[in-house]
Amino acid sequence: MKLKCLVLGCGKMASAITIAKSQKEKTIEFYCYTPSKTSAKILAEKIHGKVMDDLSSLNSFDLILVACKPQQFAELAEQINHKIASHTIVVSIMAGVRVEQVISSLATPKVVRIMPNTPIAIAKGVNLVYFSQDLSIQDRELVHSFFQDIATSFDVSNQDEFDRLTPIVGSGPALLYYFFNGYIQHLIQNGIEANLAHNIVTSVFAASAHFAHQADRPMEQLISDVTSKAGITFAALNVFEQKDLNKLISQSYQAAYHRNHELNLK
Ligand SMILES: NC(=O)c1ccc[n+]([C@@H]2O[C@H](COP(=O)([O-])OP(=O)(O)OC[C@H]3O[C@@H](n4cnc5c(N)ncnc54)[C@H](OP(=O)(O)O)[C@@H]3O)[C@@H](O)[C@H]2O)c1
């Protein structure tokens, strides 16, 4: 039987998820909705889906992906609350919005909170997953199987842990790109051609991340494997140490964590 999936909000993240999924699996029936219908039409075309003209009838969906911004959710919830069938699984990817809030705003019991990230666009996402208690084992399997070929999923047992990991999973790609870009811009300013700078930096970081992921050695060991006393790497790392880069990283993490908390309270 074909899975019927309604996509509410068709921006960057919904597109990344559904385009990747539609490339892996052709049998899902996607329905797309945004208030203006413009992005819904664009996405529907890419995933061979249909555009939903209105949200009056939601009975037939197996999955509903809530992918609007947290601050747009109240308006959406007003339109669809009490209309979702009790068997339908609602997958919310909204940052900072707790499962209880989605359950009460939509008046539906089966809600999964997921924190995805943009590498899902190339089927290499990393998801945090938190299930509300009303999801059966079969429901959980359905959610896992939806994501399994486009992301590695980590189930977390409570939302405090979910919130602590969100700044890494959701924002992590942008944090690393910021770092990459610092090196790319520096190389360009020092005469390296832009494409070469981009390709070298992303290749080195991609290979290093892959290596670190596979190696069964702690990060400190991996660092020291590259660092000889008074050598080139030592000189570079010394500047990080002097400027206390780790403190900056902690402060940046805390800022993201607090923002997530503020979104929780809205
Ligand atoms: N971007 C990321 O890296 C990332 C990572 C993890 C989680 N998330 C979460 O993913 C969600 C979407 O983020 P995004 O970056 O994809 O944002 P986005 O590109 O701005 O997409 C938001 C979408 O929601 C639509 N929308 C607005 N009001 C709506 C309503 N009342 N009902 C239904 N749809 C509505 C917008 O329509 P229009 O196109 O017409 O404006 C747009 O298509 C957010 O909750 C965010 O926290 C994002």
The ligand as a Gaussian input file, in Angstrom:
#p B3LYP/6-31G(d) Opt

LIG

0 1
 N       16.949000      24.933000       7.823000
 C       17.516000      24.065000       8.652000
 O       18.717000      23.777000       8.579000
 C       16.678000      23.392000       9.731000
 C       17.267000      22.372000      10.516000
 C       16.468000      21.721000      11.450000
 C       15.151000      22.080000      11.625000
 N       14.610000      23.085000      10.875000
 C       13.214000      23.449000      11.088000
 O       12.528000      23.253000       9.860000
 C       11.449000      24.178000       9.800000
 C       11.474000      24.851000       8.444000
 O       12.683000      25.556000       8.317000
 P       13.168000      26.045000       6.878000
 O       14.565000      26.490000       7.045000
 O       12.807000      25.026000       5.859000
 O       12.205000      27.344000       6.704000
 P       11.621000      27.989000       5.389000
 O       12.509000      27.690000       4.224000
 O       11.311000      29.406000       5.720000
 O       10.250000      27.207000       5.172000
 C        9.089000      27.453000       5.908000
 C        7.906000      27.012000       5.050000
 O        6.706000      27.125000       5.815000
 C        5.713000      27.709000       4.987000
 N        4.650000      28.306000       5.805000
 C        4.546000      29.565000       6.305000
 N        3.411000      29.700000       7.020000
 C        2.785000      28.500000       6.951000
 C        1.543000      28.010000       7.446000
 N        0.726000      28.771000       8.173000
 N        1.192000      26.749000       7.144000
 C        1.993000      25.946000       6.396000
 N        3.182000      26.367000       5.896000
 C        3.569000      27.619000       6.173000
 C        6.479000      28.712000       4.142000
 O        5.710000      29.082000       3.017000
 P        6.314000      30.101000       1.916000
 O        7.277000      29.287000       1.128000
 O        5.122000      30.497000       1.140000
 O        6.969000      31.201000       2.683000
 C        7.718000      27.875000       3.801000
 O        7.469000      27.041000       2.688000
 C       11.607000      25.159000      10.954000
 O       10.651000      24.882000      11.946000
 C       13.000000      24.907000      11.464000
 O       13.082000      25.073000      12.860000
 C       15.344000      23.737000       9.921000

